[in-house]
Amino acid sequence: MVTDLAALAGKAVAVPLGAVARYRRGRAMHPRGAVFDAVLERHGAVPPFGVPWLDEARRDPVVVRLSRGAGLPAPLPDVLGLAFRLGDDSDPVDVLLSSTGRGPWSRLVPVPRVDAEGVYSSIMGFRSAAGSVRLAALPRTTGISSDPEPVRNAADDGAIDFTLAAAVGQEEWRPFARLRSTSARGPLDTALRFDAIRNAPPGLVADGPMARFREPAYATARAVGRLGR
């Protein structure tokens, strides 16, 4: 029943979001953001999760977008989005995180912020061999505004730096990687779009009410071509 209600709610929300995207000729959500290059250094978790993508040691270039959900200008607080992609467009892995609290319950609640160095969580759970897993980015630096221009400048200086972590259920976060910027991209924003449902990391399957809620919005985004992050 919860799953059915989540899916119905997602379909209901997708309709006005699609209309807004068409009206704006752009993104309905997260319209303002900065795109930059970064490196993802995975070192594995202790103890391991039993999910190779979370446990293996590997270094990959990634492209990152840090954005403001409603597009409000700083210094107004906004729910922030941190998204990154591994691989190319033919076989991408997308991770999408939103500004939240850090605790077992607050990690499930979006939190508006002004600065870019808060905690980001997937909110949505992933089915895995370890159980229901959520992902997070935990800040290693402070003092960067979430407005796109300061984010781009900080990224170009290599100043955006996060510890990536995962948690099973309501357990503590277990660090498994580091995400740090290497350089800004030319345009302040790009046409890059992410899909956390279709392009989840290997061994992780988007699941639960939030996944059912999000799927209609992603379907609309694919149809309109301009909705999501």
N, C-alpha and C positions, 0 to 999 in steps of 0.2 A: 504493500500500500504506500509506504514512504517513497519507494522507488517510482511508482506511478505518479504520485503527486509531484515529485521533483521533476520528472520528465514533462508533465503538463505545465508546471510553472516555467520551465525553460522554454517551452514552445510559446507560451504567452509573452514572455519577455523578448523573445527573438523577433517578434513582429515589429514592435516599436523601435527596437535597435536597428533593424534592417531599414526602416523608414528614415531614421536619423542619419544612417550611413549614406543613403541615397540623397537625402537633402543636402548633407554636408559635402557630398562627393569626396568623402574621406572616411576616417574611422569614427564609429559611433562612440566607442570607448577608447581610452588611452590615446587621444588624438595628438598629444604633445609629448615628444620623447627624443632622446639622443641615442644614436646607434654607434657602437664602437667595437673594435677588435679586442680580444682578450685571450688568455690561455687558461685552460682548465687542467689542473694538475691533480689527478686522482692518486691517492696513496693507500686507499682502503680503510676500512673501519676496524676498530678493536672493541669487542670481538666482531668477527666478520658477520655479515648478514646472510651469507649463503646465496647472494645475488651477484653474479660476476661483475655487472656494471658498477655496483657499489663497492666491490671488494678488490678489484684489480688495480694495479699501479700502471698509470698511463698518462701521457701528456698530449693534449689536443688543442689546436686553435679553435676558437669559437667566436661567433658574432653575438653581441649582446644589445638589447634595447632596454633602457630604463626610462619609464614614462609615468605621467600623471594621469590617473584613471578618468577623472571628469574633465581634465584639461584646464583646471583652475590655475591662474598664475600665482607664483610665490609672491608674498609670504603666506598666502592662504594654504591651509593644510589640505591634502588630497590623499586618496588611497593610491599608493604607488605600485607600479608593476616592474618586475625584474624578469626578463625573458632572455634565454640564450639558446643557441643552436649549434650542435656539432654536425659535421658532415655536410654534404652538398644537398641541393634541392631534390636530387633523385632518391636519396636515402637519408633524410634528416632525423635527428633526435632533438626534440624540443622540450625544454623545461620552462614552465611559467610559474612565477611566484608573486605573491602580493604582500604588501606591508601588513603585518599582524603583530600580535604579542608573541612571547617566547614560550610561555608555560603550556602545560598539557591541554588546557581548555582555551586559553587566549590565542594559541596558534591557529585556532579555527575561526577567528573573528578578524575581519579586515579593520585596520587601524589607520586613519588619516595621519599623514606626517608632513613636515616641512623639509626636514633634512633627508638626504638619500641613504644615510647609514643606519637605518633601523633594521629590525629583523624582518625577513621575508619568508613566507611559508607557502607551500603548494595548496594549503587548505584542503584540496581534493586528495583523497587517498588513492593508493595504487595497490592492487592485488599482487602478491609476490610469494615466493617460496618461504619468505620470512614472516608472512602475515600481511596485514594492512600497513603500508609504509607511507609516510609523508616526507617531503623534502624541504629543506630550509637553507637560506643563506644568512649567515651571522656576520655582522660587520667587524672588520679589523681596523677601520679608520673612522674618523669623525670629522665633522665640520664642512661637509659639502652640501650645498643647496640642491634640492631636487628639480630645480628649473633646468630645462634642456641645455642651455648655454653653459652654465657652470659644470654640469655633468660632463659635457663634451670636453671642456678644458681639463677637468680632473682626469678624465680617461686618457687624454693625450699625454698627461704627465705621469701616467701609470699609478695614479693615486686611488683608483677605485679597487677595493680589495675585500673579498669575502671568504669566510670559511663555509664550505658546503657541508651539510649534515643531513642525516636521515634518522627517523625514529619509527619504531614499530608501535602502533597504538598510541598510548599515552606515556610511553617510556621517555627517558631523557634523550636529547639529541646526541647522535654519535658522529663526529666529524669523519668525512671520508675524502674530502678534496679541498682545493683552494682555487678560487676564481679571481684573477687579477687582470686589470686592463693593460693593454700594451700601446694602443694608439686610437685616436678618433678617426672616424670615416669622414669623407669630404662633405656631403650634404648633412645638415643637422638631423634630418630624418630620411628614411628610405621607404620603399614600398614593401619591405620585408614583412611577412606575416607568419605567425607561429600557430601551431595546432597541438595542444597538449594531449588531446584525445587520440588522434591518429598516430602521432609521432612520439609516443612515450618511450623512455629509455628501455633497452632490451631487458626482459625479465620483469618489467613493471607494466601492469595493465590498469589503465584508469578505471576506477570502480567506485561504487557508492552513490549516494544522492547527489553530490556535487557534480560528478561526472555525468549523471543523467540530466542534471540541470543545464550543464554547459553544452552538451552535444547539439541541441537545436541552434544555439547561438553560433557554434562553429560551422554548422551546416549553412546557416544564413551567410556567414562570413565567406564561405567558399563560393556561394551563389553570387553575392554582391561583389566580392573580391576586395572589400575595403573595411570590414567591420572590426576584426579583432586586432590584438597586438601583433 
